[in-house]
Amino acid sequence: MSYPDNNQNSQKNNDAADFSTTDYAVALQYDKDAHNAPVVSAKGQGQIAAKIIELALENNIEIRQDADLVQMLKAVDIDEEIPLEAFAAVAEILSYIYASSSSGEGV
């Protein structure tokens, strides 16, 4: 999952998506056996943000744009769990991903 920091609120991952104005991206990973919550697995701005998004697209990983969430997650260190304040937004995204996966839409 990646959260580009720009002015669009939410956009489904697709090749037509325009991430050229992305200033910052945060990638999350969740392993229920290792952590109680998703952790920040990568984050960065500029070329690093572009690479995070590129890798996500190449690997069919869901991308959501949410500037408010990115602002919150910028403060989280890599390999640290997301803060409680981010749970609702991240849970909504995960719910969408799981529903899409189980309905056969693919992600």
Residue, then its C-alpha position, 0 to 999 in steps of 0.5 A: m500500500s502506498y500513500p502519495d501526498n498530493n491534493q487528490n483524496s483517493q484514487k484506485n491503482n491503475d496505470a492511467a493514474d497520474f502520480s507525477t505531482t507526488d511529493y511523498a509516499v508511504a508504503l505499509q506492510y502488515d504481518k499479523d503474526a509479527h505485529n499488532a498493526p500495519v508497519v511503515s515499510a518504506k517512505g520518502q519524497g521526490q525520487i524515492a516516492a516515485k520509486i515506491i509508487e513504481l514498485a507498487l504499480e509493477n507488483n499490483i499493490e493497491i495505491r491510495q492517495d490521502a494527503d492527510l494520512v500521509q502527513m500522519l504517517k510521515a512521522v512514523d519511523i520505518d519498521e514501526e507500527i502505525p499510530l492509533e490515529a491512523f487505524a480508521a483510515v488504514a482499516e478502510i483501505l484494507s477492507y476495500i482491498y480484502a473485499s476486492s480480492s475476495s470478489g475476484e476483482g484483483v488488486 
